[in-house]
Amino acid sequence: MFFAIDLIMNTEESTIGAGHQDPLLWRQEQFRLFPFLGEEFYSDNPAIYIQLTERFAVKTLYRKLQYVFEQPPTSLPFNARSLPGTFAHYVENDVLKRKYIEKYLGKEKALALLHKVDEWNRQRECDVQCLMEKVNSEKPQQGPAA
């Protein structure tokens, strides 16, 4: 899911071609073509799914994926950014375990994914830090107490 969103959302508009006038609609169509199999697995196997400690994370991620499919294409940049951000947050907070990601994807793919997750989290931390600095610099300085 993370790789698909990264790939589709970072496709240069020039490679989409003249055959499609709306790049956001094209991206949304690409998401619909991508085989996201996890939702089908967990809905078809409730006895297994209910035992997973990460089931709430999975449910949240697939709900966010549905927003990508169902909402108007104009909301795609927000919805598509929200999904990997939530995934990265769950990995950072150990809700989704790195060792299971490696076990499921294999070492090479897991390292690539976890590198992107770490990159995503560093960027988010930097954005938060910049925002905090901006807010602090805009606060009026209080003079000495009278």
DSSP file (Angstrom, degrees, kcal/mol; ACC not computed):
  #  RESIDUE AA STRUCTURE BP1 BP2  ACC     N-H-->O    O-->H-N    N-H-->O    O-->H-N    TCO  KAPPA ALPHA  PHI   PSI    X-CA   Y-CA   Z-CA
    1    1 A M     >        0   0    0      0, 0.0     4,-2.4     0, 0.0     5,-0.2   0.000 360.0 360.0 360.0 -48.0    0.0    0.0    0.0
    2    2 A F  H  >  +     0   0    0      1,-0.2     4,-2.4     2,-0.2     5,-0.2   0.932 360.0  46.1 -61.3 -47.1    2.8    2.4    1.0
    3    3 A F  H  > S+     0   0    0      1,-0.2     4,-2.9     2,-0.2     5,-0.2   0.899 111.4  52.4 -63.4 -41.3    4.8    1.6   -2.1
    4    4 A A  H  > S+     0   0    0      2,-0.2     4,-2.9     1,-0.2     5,-0.3   0.924 111.7  45.2 -62.1 -44.5    1.8    1.9   -4.4
    5    5 A I  H  X S+     0   0    0     -4,-2.4     4,-2.7     2,-0.2     5,-0.3   0.925 113.9  49.4 -66.1 -43.6    0.9    5.3   -3.0
    6    6 A D  H  X S+     0   0    0     -4,-2.4     4,-1.4    -5,-0.2    -2,-0.2   0.933 115.2  44.5 -59.9 -46.3    4.5    6.5   -3.2
    7    7 A L  H  < S+     0   0    0     -4,-2.9    -2,-0.2     2,-0.2     4,-0.2   0.942 118.5  41.0 -63.9 -50.1    4.8    5.3   -6.8
    8    8 A I  H >< S+     0   0    0     -4,-2.9     3,-1.0    -5,-0.2    -2,-0.2   0.911 116.4  46.9 -70.2 -43.5    1.5    6.6   -8.1
    9    9 A M  H 3< S+     0   0    0     -4,-2.7    -1,-0.2    -5,-0.3    -2,-0.2   0.760 113.4  49.7 -73.3 -22.3    1.5   10.0   -6.3
   10   10 A N  T 3< S+     0   0    0     -4,-1.4     2,-0.4    -5,-0.3    -1,-0.2   0.306  78.3 122.9 -99.2   9.7    5.1   10.6   -7.4
   11   11 A T  S <  S-     0   0    0     -3,-1.0     2,-0.1    -4,-0.2     5,-0.1  -0.573  70.8-114.9 -68.6 127.3    4.6    9.9  -11.0
   12   12 A E    >>  -     0   0    0     -2,-0.4     3,-1.4     1,-0.1     4,-0.7  -0.388  14.1-129.8 -64.5 138.2    5.6   12.9  -13.0
   13   13 A E  H >> S+     0   0    0      1,-0.3     4,-1.0     2,-0.2     3,-0.7   0.818 106.9  64.4 -59.7 -29.7    2.7   14.5  -14.8
   14   14 A S  H 34 S+     0   0    0      1,-0.2    -1,-0.3     2,-0.2     3,-0.1   0.800 100.0  51.9 -65.3 -27.3    4.7   14.5  -18.0
   15   15 A T  H <4 S+     0   0    0     -3,-1.4    -1,-0.2     1,-0.2    -2,-0.2   0.656  95.3  69.5 -83.4 -15.2    4.7   10.6  -18.0
   16   16 A I  H << S-     0   0    0     -4,-0.7     3,-0.2    -3,-0.7    -1,-0.2   0.881  98.2-151.0 -67.5 -36.4    0.9   10.5  -17.6
   17   17 A G    ><  -     0   0    0     -4,-1.0     3,-1.1     1,-0.2    -1,-0.1  -0.051  26.7 -70.4  91.2 168.8    0.7   11.8  -21.2
   18   18 A A  T 3  S+     0   0    0      1,-0.2    -1,-0.2    -4,-0.1    -3,-0.0   0.591 113.2  83.8 -75.2 -11.3   -1.8   13.8  -23.1
   19   19 A G  T 3  S+     0   0    0     -3,-0.2     2,-0.5     1,-0.1    -1,-0.2   0.642  91.0  51.4 -68.9 -12.6   -4.3   11.0  -23.1
   20   20 A H    <   -     0   0    0     -3,-1.1    -1,-0.1     1,-0.1    -4,-0.0  -0.972  60.8-170.5-131.4 120.1   -5.5   12.0  -19.7
   21   21 A Q  S    S+     0   0    0     -2,-0.5    -1,-0.1     1,-0.2    -2,-0.1   0.759  78.4  55.1 -79.5 -25.9   -6.5   15.6  -19.0
   22   22 A D     >  -     0   0    0      1,-0.2     4,-2.4     2,-0.0    -1,-0.2  -0.881  60.8-170.4-115.6 102.1   -6.9   15.2  -15.2
   23   23 A P  H  > S+     0   0    0      0, 0.0     4,-2.3     0, 0.0    -1,-0.2   0.832  89.0  53.8 -60.2 -32.7   -3.8   13.9  -13.5
   24   24 A L  H  > S+     0   0    0      2,-0.2     4,-2.4     1,-0.2     5,-0.2   0.915 109.5  47.1 -68.8 -41.1   -5.6   13.4  -10.2
   25   25 A L  H  > S+     0   0    0      2,-0.2     4,-2.4     1,-0.2    -1,-0.2   0.907 111.2  52.6 -64.6 -40.7   -8.3   11.4  -11.8
   26   26 A W  H  X S+     0   0    0     -4,-2.4     4,-2.0     2,-0.2    -2,-0.2   0.932 110.0  48.3 -59.0 -46.0   -5.6    9.3  -13.6
   27   27 A R  H  X S+     0   0    0     -4,-2.3     4,-2.1     1,-0.2    -2,-0.2   0.913 110.3  51.0 -61.7 -43.1   -3.9    8.7  -10.2
   28   28 A Q  H  X S+     0   0    0     -4,-2.4     4,-1.6     1,-0.2    -1,-0.2   0.903 109.1  51.2 -62.5 -40.1   -7.2    7.6   -8.6
   29   29 A E  H  X S+     0   0    0     -4,-2.4     4,-1.2     1,-0.2    -1,-0.2   0.879 107.1  54.3 -63.3 -37.4   -7.8    5.2  -11.5
   30   30 A Q  H  X S+     0   0    0     -4,-2.0     4,-1.1     1,-0.2     3,-0.3   0.887 104.9  53.6 -64.2 -38.9   -4.3    3.8  -11.0
   31   31 A F  H >< S+     0   0    0     -4,-2.1     3,-0.5     1,-0.2    -1,-0.2   0.892 105.9  53.5 -61.3 -38.6   -5.2    3.1   -7.3
   32   32 A R  H 3< S+     0   0    0     -4,-1.6    -1,-0.2     1,-0.2    -2,-0.2   0.798 107.6  51.4 -67.5 -27.2   -8.3    1.2   -8.4
   33   33 A L  H 3< S+     0   0    0     -4,-1.2    -1,-0.2    -3,-0.3    -2,-0.2   0.700  89.5  95.7 -80.4 -20.1   -6.2   -1.0  -10.6
   34   34 A F  S << S-     0   0    0     -4,-1.1     2,-1.2    -3,-0.5   -30,-0.0  -0.533  81.4-122.2 -77.3 134.2   -3.7   -1.9   -7.9
   35   35 A P        -     0   0    0      0, 0.0     2,-1.0     0, 0.0    -1,-0.1  -0.621  29.5-178.3 -81.9  95.8   -4.4   -5.2   -6.1
   36   36 A F        +     0   0    0     -2,-1.2     4,-0.4     1,-0.2     3,-0.2  -0.817   9.5 169.6 -91.6 101.1   -4.8   -4.3   -2.4
   37   37 A L     >  +     0   0    0     -2,-1.0     4,-2.0     1,-0.2    -1,-0.2   0.628  52.5  81.6 -93.3 -16.2   -5.4   -7.8   -1.0
   38   38 A G  H  > S+     0   0    0      1,-0.2     4,-2.6     2,-0.2     5,-0.2   0.878  89.0  53.9 -62.0 -40.6   -5.1   -7.4    2.7
   39   39 A E  H  > S+     0   0    0      1,-0.2     4,-2.1     2,-0.2    -1,-0.2   0.907 109.6  48.2 -62.4 -41.6   -8.6   -6.1    3.2
   40   40 A E  H  > S+     0   0    0     -4,-0.4     4,-1.9     2,-0.2    -1,-0.2   0.898 111.2  52.0 -64.7 -40.0  -10.1   -9.1    1.5
   41   41 A F  H  X S+     0   0    0     -4,-2.0     4,-1.1     1,-0.2    -2,-0.2   0.942 112.3  43.4 -62.4 -48.4   -7.9  -11.4    3.6
   42   42 A Y  H  < S+     0   0    0     -4,-2.6     7,-0.2     1,-0.2    -1,-0.2   0.845 115.0  48.6 -72.4 -29.9   -8.9  -10.0    6.9
   43   43 A S  H  < S+     0   0    0     -4,-2.1    -1,-0.2    -5,-0.2    -2,-0.2   0.815 114.1  46.7 -76.2 -27.6  -12.6   -9.8    6.0
   44   44 A D  H  < S+     0   0    0     -4,-1.9    -2,-0.2     1,-0.2    -1,-0.2   0.611 117.5  43.7 -84.8 -13.1  -12.6  -13.4    4.7
   45   45 A N    >X  +     0   0    0     -4,-1.1     4,-2.7    -5,-0.1     3,-0.7  -0.487  62.1 156.9-130.4  62.4  -10.7  -14.7    7.8
   46   46 A P  H 3> S+     0   0    0      0, 0.0     4,-2.5     0, 0.0     5,-0.2   0.818  72.6  60.1 -62.3 -31.0  -12.3  -13.1   10.9
   47   47 A A  H 34 S+     0   0    0      2,-0.2     4,-0.4     1,-0.2    -2,-0.1   0.875 114.3  36.5 -65.2 -36.0  -11.1  -15.8   13.3
   48   48 A I  H X> S+     0   0    0     -3,-0.7     3,-1.1     2,-0.1     4,-0.5   0.916 116.3  53.4 -77.5 -47.0   -7.5  -15.0   12.4
   49   49 A Y  H >< S+     0   0    0     -4,-2.7     3,-1.5     1,-0.3    -2,-0.2   0.875 101.7  57.7 -58.4 -42.1   -8.0  -11.2   12.0
   50   50 A I  T 3< S+     0   0    0     -4,-2.5    -1,-0.3     1,-0.3    -2,-0.1   0.746 102.8  56.5 -64.9 -22.2   -9.6  -10.7   15.5
   51   51 A Q  T <4 S+     0   0    0     -3,-1.1     2,-0.3    -4,-0.4    -1,-0.3   0.625  83.2 104.0 -83.2 -13.6   -6.5  -12.2   17.1
   52   52 A L    X<  -     0   0    0     -3,-1.5     3,-1.2    -4,-0.5     4,-0.2  -0.518  62.4-151.4 -74.5 130.4   -4.1   -9.7   15.5
   53   53 A T  T 3  S+     0   0    0     -2,-0.3     3,-0.4     1,-0.2     4,-0.2   0.770  98.1  53.7 -69.2 -24.0   -2.9   -7.0   17.9
   54   54 A E  T 3> S+     0   0    0      1,-0.2     4,-2.4     2,-0.1     3,-0.3   0.235  73.1 111.1 -94.4  15.1   -2.5   -4.7   14.9
   55   55 A R  H <> S+     0   0    0     -3,-1.2     4,-2.6     1,-0.2    -1,-0.2   0.843  75.3  53.3 -60.5 -34.5   -6.1   -5.2   13.7
   56   56 A F  H  > S+     0   0    0     -3,-0.4     4,-2.2     2,-0.2    -1,-0.2   0.881 109.4  49.0 -69.6 -35.7   -7.1   -1.6   14.6
   57   57 A A  H  > S+     0   0    0     -3,-0.3     4,-2.6     2,-0.2    -2,-0.2   0.919 111.9  49.2 -65.0 -43.6   -4.2   -0.2   12.6
   58   58 A V  H  X S+     0   0    0     -4,-2.4     4,-2.5     2,-0.2     5,-0.2   0.932 110.9  49.4 -61.4 -46.6   -5.2   -2.4    9.6
   59   59 A K  H  X S+     0   0    0     -4,-2.6     4,-2.0     1,-0.2    -1,-0.2   0.915 112.2  48.5 -60.0 -43.9   -8.8   -1.3    9.8
   60   60 A T  H  X S+     0   0    0     -4,-2.2     4,-2.3     2,-0.2    -1,-0.2   0.923 111.4  49.8 -62.8 -44.8   -7.7    2.4    9.9
   61   61 A L  H  X S+     0   0    0     -4,-2.6     4,-1.9     1,-0.2    -2,-0.2   0.908 112.2  46.4 -64.0 -41.9   -5.4    2.0    7.0
   62   62 A Y  H  X S+     0   0    0     -4,-2.5     4,-1.9     2,-0.2    -1,-0.2   0.827 109.9  54.2 -72.1 -29.2   -8.0    0.3    4.8
   63   63 A R  H  X S+     0   0    0     -4,-2.0     4,-1.5    -5,-0.2    -2,-0.2   0.917 109.8  47.9 -65.5 -42.2  -10.6    2.9    5.8
   64   64 A K  H  X S+     0   0    0     -4,-2.3     4,-1.4     1,-0.2    -2,-0.2   0.859 108.5  54.7 -66.1 -34.8   -8.2    5.6    4.6
   65   65 A L  H  X S+     0   0    0     -4,-1.9     4,-1.6     1,-0.2    -1,-0.2   0.897 103.6  55.3 -64.4 -39.4   -7.5    3.6    1.4
   66   66 A Q  H  X S+     0   0    0     -4,-1.9     4,-3.2     1,-0.2     5,-0.3   0.871 102.2  57.1 -61.0 -36.0  -11.3    3.6    0.8
   67   67 A Y  H  X S+     0   0    0     -4,-1.5     4,-2.2     1,-0.2    -1,-0.2   0.894 103.4  54.1 -59.9 -39.1  -11.2    7.4    1.0
   68   68 A V  H  < S+     0   0    0     -4,-1.4    -1,-0.2     1,-0.2    -2,-0.2   0.906 116.5  38.0 -61.2 -40.9   -8.6    7.4   -1.8
   69   69 A F  H  < S+     0   0    0     -4,-1.6    -2,-0.2     1,-0.1    -1,-0.2   0.894 124.6  35.7 -75.5 -41.6  -11.0    5.4   -3.9
   70   70 A E  H  < S+     0   0    0     -4,-3.2    -3,-0.2    -5,-0.1    -2,-0.2   0.757  96.8  82.0 -94.2 -27.4  -14.4    7.0   -3.0
   71   71 A Q  S  < S-     0   0    0     -4,-2.2     5,-0.1    -5,-0.3     0, 0.0  -0.362  94.3 -82.2 -78.4 160.3  -13.7   10.7   -2.5
   72   72 A P    >   -     0   0    0      0, 0.0     3,-2.1     0, 0.0     4,-0.3  -0.242  42.0-111.7 -58.1 149.5  -13.6   13.1   -5.4
   73   73 A P  G >  S+     0   0    0      0, 0.0     3,-1.6     0, 0.0    -2,-0.1   0.766 113.6  70.0 -56.0 -26.2  -10.2   13.2   -7.1
   74   74 A T  G 3  S+     0   0    0      1,-0.3     4,-0.2     2,-0.1    -3,-0.0   0.774  97.6  51.0 -64.4 -24.0   -9.6   16.8   -5.8
   75   75 A S  G <> S+     0   0    0     -3,-2.1     4,-2.6     1,-0.2     3,-0.3   0.464  83.6  98.1 -89.5  -0.9   -9.2   15.3   -2.3
   76   76 A L  H <> S+     0   0    0     -3,-1.6     4,-3.2    -4,-0.3     5,-0.4   0.883  74.8  56.0 -58.0 -44.6   -6.6   12.8   -3.5
   77   77 A P  H  > S+     0   0    0      0, 0.0     4,-1.4     0, 0.0    -1,-0.2   0.922 114.7  39.8 -57.1 -42.3   -3.5   14.7   -2.5
   78   78 A F  H  > S+     0   0    0     -3,-0.3     4,-2.2    -4,-0.2    -2,-0.2   0.959 119.6  44.4 -69.2 -50.6   -4.7   14.9    1.1
   79   79 A N  H  X S+     0   0    0     -4,-2.6     4,-1.4     1,-0.2   -11,-0.2   0.893 114.4  48.9 -63.5 -40.5   -6.1   11.4    1.3
   80   80 A A  H  < S+     0   0    0     -4,-3.2    -1,-0.2    -5,-0.3    -2,-0.2   0.834 113.3  47.6 -70.5 -31.2   -3.1    9.8   -0.4
   81   81 A R  H  X S+     0   0    0     -4,-1.4     4,-1.5    -5,-0.4    -2,-0.2   0.841 107.3  57.4 -75.5 -33.2   -0.7   11.6    1.9
   82   82 A S  H  X S+     0   0    0     -4,-2.2     4,-2.2     1,-0.2    -2,-0.2   0.861 100.4  58.3 -64.8 -36.6   -2.7   10.7    5.0
   83   83 A L  H  X S+     0   0    0     -4,-1.4     4,-2.2     2,-0.2    -1,-0.2   0.958 110.1  37.4 -65.7 -55.2   -2.4    6.9    4.3
   84   84 A P  H  > S+     0   0    0      0, 0.0     4,-2.9     0, 0.0    -1,-0.2   0.839 115.1  57.9 -67.8 -27.5    1.4    6.5    4.3
   85   85 A G  H  X S+     0   0    0     -4,-1.5     4,-2.0     2,-0.2    -2,-0.2   0.910 108.3  45.2 -64.1 -41.0    1.6    9.0    7.1
   86   86 A T  H  X S+     0   0    0     -4,-2.2     4,-2.4     2,-0.2    -1,-0.2   0.909 113.1  50.5 -67.4 -42.8   -0.6    6.9    9.3
   87   87 A F  H  X S+     0   0    0     -4,-2.2     4,-2.2     2,-0.2    -2,-0.2   0.941 111.1  48.3 -59.1 -48.2    1.3    3.8    8.3
   88   88 A A  H  X S+     0   0    0     -4,-2.9     4,-2.8     1,-0.2    -1,-0.2   0.883 110.3  52.5 -61.2 -39.1    4.6    5.4    9.2
   89   89 A H  H  X S+     0   0    0     -4,-2.0     4,-2.2     1,-0.2     6,-0.2   0.922 108.9  49.3 -62.4 -44.5    3.2    6.6   12.5
   90   90 A Y  H  <>S+     0   0    0     -4,-2.4     5,-2.3     2,-0.2     6,-1.6   0.869 112.9  47.1 -65.1 -36.2    2.1    3.0   13.3
   91   91 A V  H ><5S+     0   0    0     -4,-2.2     3,-1.5     4,-0.2     7,-0.2   0.930 111.4  51.0 -68.9 -44.7    5.5    1.7   12.5
   92   92 A E  H 3<5S+     0   0    0     -4,-2.8    -2,-0.2     1,-0.3    -1,-0.2   0.871 112.7  46.0 -60.5 -37.4    7.3    4.4   14.5
   93   93 A N  T 3<5S-     0   0    0     -4,-2.2    -1,-0.3    -5,-0.2    -2,-0.2   0.269 114.9-116.7 -92.1  11.6    5.1    3.6   17.5
   94   94 A D  T < 5S+     0   0    0     -3,-1.5    -3,-0.2     2,-0.3     3,-0.2   0.673  82.0 122.2  64.8  20.8    5.6   -0.1   17.1
   95   95 A V  S   <S+     0   0    0     -5,-2.3     2,-0.6     1,-0.3    -4,-0.2   0.903  82.1  41.4 -73.0 -42.9    1.9   -0.9   16.5
   96   96 A L  S    S-     0   0    0     -6,-1.6    -1,-0.3    -9,-0.2    -2,-0.3  -0.936 101.5-132.8-101.8 116.6    3.1   -2.4   13.2
   97   97 A K     >  -     0   0    0     -2,-0.6     4,-1.8    -3,-0.2     3,-0.4  -0.503   5.8-144.9 -80.6 132.1    6.3   -4.4   14.1
   98   98 A R  H  > S+     0   0    0     -2,-0.3     4,-2.4     1,-0.2     5,-0.2   0.871 100.2  58.1 -59.5 -39.3    9.3   -4.0   11.9
   99   99 A K  H  > S+     0   0    0      1,-0.2     4,-2.0     2,-0.2    -1,-0.2   0.856 107.4  46.8 -64.7 -33.2   10.3   -7.6   12.4
  100  100 A Y  H  > S+     0   0    0     -3,-0.4     4,-2.4     2,-0.2    -1,-0.2   0.834 108.8  54.7 -76.8 -31.7    6.9   -8.8   10.9
  101  101 A I  H  X S+     0   0    0     -4,-1.8     4,-2.9     2,-0.2     5,-0.3   0.929 111.6  45.4 -63.1 -43.5    7.3   -6.4    8.0
  102  102 A E  H  X S+     0   0    0     -4,-2.4     4,-2.2     1,-0.2    -2,-0.2   0.899 112.7  50.5 -65.6 -40.4   10.6   -8.0    7.3
  103  103 A K  H  < S+     0   0    0     -4,-2.0    -1,-0.2    -5,-0.2    -2,-0.2   0.895 117.0  40.5 -63.9 -39.3    9.2  -11.5    7.7
  104  104 A Y  H  < S+     0   0    0     -4,-2.4    -2,-0.2     1,-0.1    -1,-0.2   0.916 126.9  30.2 -76.9 -44.7    6.3  -10.7    5.4
  105  105 A L  H  < S-     0   0    0     -4,-2.9     4,-0.4    -5,-0.2    -3,-0.2   0.690 108.0-116.6 -90.5 -19.2    8.2   -8.7    2.7
  106  106 A G     X  -     0   0    0     -4,-2.2     4,-2.4    -5,-0.3     5,-0.2  -0.102  38.4 -74.0  90.2 159.0   11.6  -10.3    2.9
  107  107 A K  H  > S+     0   0    0      1,-0.2     4,-2.5     2,-0.2     5,-0.2   0.894 126.3  47.8 -60.8 -47.1   14.8   -8.4    3.9
  108  108 A E  H  > S+     0   0    0      2,-0.2     4,-1.9     1,-0.2    -1,-0.2   0.941 117.0  39.9 -64.7 -50.4   15.3   -6.4    0.7
  109  109 A K  H  > S+     0   0    0     -4,-0.4     4,-2.7     1,-0.2    -1,-0.2   0.889 115.3  53.3 -66.7 -38.4   11.8   -5.0    0.3
  110  110 A A  H  X S+     0   0    0     -4,-2.4     4,-3.3     2,-0.2     5,-0.3   0.917 107.8  50.4 -63.6 -42.5   11.4   -4.5    4.0
  111  111 A L  H  X S+     0   0    0     -4,-2.5     4,-2.1    -5,-0.2    -1,-0.2   0.909 111.7  48.4 -62.0 -41.4   14.6   -2.4    4.2
  112  112 A A  H  X S+     0   0    0     -4,-1.9     4,-1.9     2,-0.2    -2,-0.2   0.931 115.3  44.6 -63.2 -45.2   13.3   -0.3    1.3
  113  113 A L  H  X S+     0   0    0     -4,-2.7     4,-2.5     1,-0.2    -2,-0.2   0.942 114.3  47.6 -64.7 -48.2   10.0    0.2    2.9
  114  114 A L  H  X S+     0   0    0     -4,-3.3     4,-2.6     1,-0.2    -1,-0.2   0.824 108.4  55.7 -66.8 -30.5   11.4    0.9    6.4
  115  115 A H  H  X S+     0   0    0     -4,-2.1     4,-2.4    -5,-0.3    -1,-0.2   0.930 110.3  45.5 -63.5 -44.8   13.9    3.4    4.9
  116  116 A K  H  X S+     0   0    0     -4,-1.9     4,-2.7     2,-0.2    -2,-0.2   0.889 112.1  52.1 -64.8 -39.1   10.9    5.3    3.3
  117  117 A V  H  X S+     0   0    0     -4,-2.5     4,-2.6     2,-0.2    -2,-0.2   0.930 111.0  46.7 -61.9 -45.9    9.0    5.0    6.6
  118  118 A D  H  X S+     0   0    0     -4,-2.6     4,-2.6     2,-0.2    -2,-0.2   0.898 112.2  50.8 -63.7 -39.9   12.0    6.5    8.5
  119  119 A E  H  X S+     0   0    0     -4,-2.4     4,-2.4     2,-0.2    -2,-0.2   0.920 110.4  49.8 -60.4 -44.9   12.3    9.2    5.8
  120  120 A W  H  X S+     0   0    0     -4,-2.7     4,-2.3     1,-0.2    -2,-0.2   0.921 112.1  47.3 -60.5 -46.7    8.6   10.0    6.2
  121  121 A N  H  X S+     0   0    0     -4,-2.6     4,-2.6     2,-0.2    -1,-0.2   0.884 110.7  51.4 -66.5 -39.0    8.9   10.2   10.0
  122  122 A R  H  X S+     0   0    0     -4,-2.6     4,-2.5     2,-0.2    -1,-0.2   0.919 110.7  49.0 -62.4 -42.2   12.0   12.4    9.8
  123  123 A Q  H  X S+     0   0    0     -4,-2.4     4,-2.6     2,-0.2    -2,-0.2   0.906 111.0  49.7 -64.1 -40.7   10.2   14.8    7.5
  124  124 A R  H  X S+     0   0    0     -4,-2.3     4,-2.5     2,-0.2    -2,-0.2   0.924 111.2  49.1 -63.8 -43.9    7.2   14.9    9.8
  125  125 A E  H  X S+     0   0    0     -4,-2.6     4,-2.6     1,-0.2    -2,-0.2   0.903 111.7  49.3 -61.7 -41.1    9.4   15.7   12.8
  126  126 A C  H  X S+     0   0    0     -4,-2.5     4,-2.7     2,-0.2    -2,-0.2   0.910 110.4  50.6 -63.8 -43.2   11.2   18.4   10.8
  127  127 A D  H  X S+     0   0    0     -4,-2.6     4,-2.2     2,-0.2    -2,-0.2   0.908 112.0  47.4 -61.5 -42.4    7.8   19.9    9.8
  128  128 A V  H  X S+     0   0    0     -4,-2.5     4,-2.6     2,-0.2    -2,-0.2   0.922 112.2  49.9 -65.0 -44.1    6.6   19.9   13.4
  129  129 A Q  H  X S+     0   0    0     -4,-2.6     4,-2.5     2,-0.2    -2,-0.2   0.919 111.6  48.3 -61.2 -44.7    9.9   21.5   14.6
  130  130 A C  H  X S+     0   0    0     -4,-2.7     4,-2.3     1,-0.2    -1,-0.2   0.898 111.6  50.2 -62.4 -41.1    9.7   24.2   11.9
  131  131 A L  H  X S+     0   0    0     -4,-2.2     4,-2.5     2,-0.2    -2,-0.2   0.910 110.5  49.3 -64.0 -42.6    6.1   24.9   12.8
  132  132 A M  H  X S+     0   0    0     -4,-2.6     4,-2.6     1,-0.2    -2,-0.2   0.911 111.4  49.3 -63.9 -42.2    7.0   25.1   16.5
  133  133 A E  H  X S+     0   0    0     -4,-2.5     4,-2.1     2,-0.2    -1,-0.2   0.894 111.2  50.0 -63.2 -39.7    9.8   27.5   15.7
  134  134 A K  H  X S+     0   0    0     -4,-2.3     4,-1.3     2,-0.2    -2,-0.2   0.928 111.9  47.1 -65.0 -44.8    7.6   29.7   13.6
  135  135 A V  H  X S+     0   0    0     -4,-2.5     4,-0.8     1,-0.2     3,-0.4   0.927 113.0  49.3 -62.6 -45.2    4.9   29.8   16.3
  136  136 A N  H  < S+     0   0    0     -4,-2.6     3,-0.4     1,-0.2    -1,-0.2   0.856 109.8  51.1 -64.3 -35.0    7.5   30.7   19.0
  137  137 A S  H  < S+     0   0    0     -4,-2.1    -1,-0.2     1,-0.2    -2,-0.2   0.756 109.3  51.4 -74.6 -22.2    9.0   33.4   16.8
  138  138 A E  H  < S+     0   0    0     -4,-1.3    -1,-0.2    -3,-0.4    -2,-0.2   0.575  84.9 105.4 -90.0 -10.1    5.6   35.0   16.2
  139  139 A K  S  < S-     0   0    0     -4,-0.8     2,-0.2    -3,-0.4    -3,-0.0  -0.487  82.0-110.7 -68.9 136.3    4.7   35.1   19.9
  140  140 A P        -     0   0    0      0, 0.0     2,-0.3     0, 0.0    -1,-0.1  -0.494  33.0-118.7 -67.2 135.5    4.9   38.6   21.3
  141  141 A Q        -     0   0    0     -2,-0.2     2,-0.4    -4,-0.1    -4,-0.0  -0.600  24.9-130.5 -76.7 131.6    7.8   38.9   23.7
  142  142 A Q        -     0   0    0     -2,-0.3     3,-0.1     1,-0.1    -1,-0.1  -0.670  19.4-134.7 -85.0 135.5    6.7   39.8   27.2
  143  143 A G        -     0   0    0     -2,-0.4     3,-0.1     1,-0.2    -1,-0.1  -0.164  43.4 -62.2 -77.8 177.4    8.5   42.7   28.9
  144  144 A P        -     0   0    0      0, 0.0    -1,-0.2     0, 0.0     2,-0.1  -0.294  63.7 -97.0 -62.6 146.8    9.9   42.7   32.4
  145  145 A A              0   0    0      1,-0.1    -3,-0.0    -3,-0.1     0, 0.0  -0.383 360.0 360.0 -65.9 139.8    7.2   42.3   35.1
  146  146 A A              0   0    0     -3,-0.1    -1,-0.1    -2,-0.1     0, 0.0   0.448 360.0 360.0 -85.6 360.0    6.2   45.7   36.6
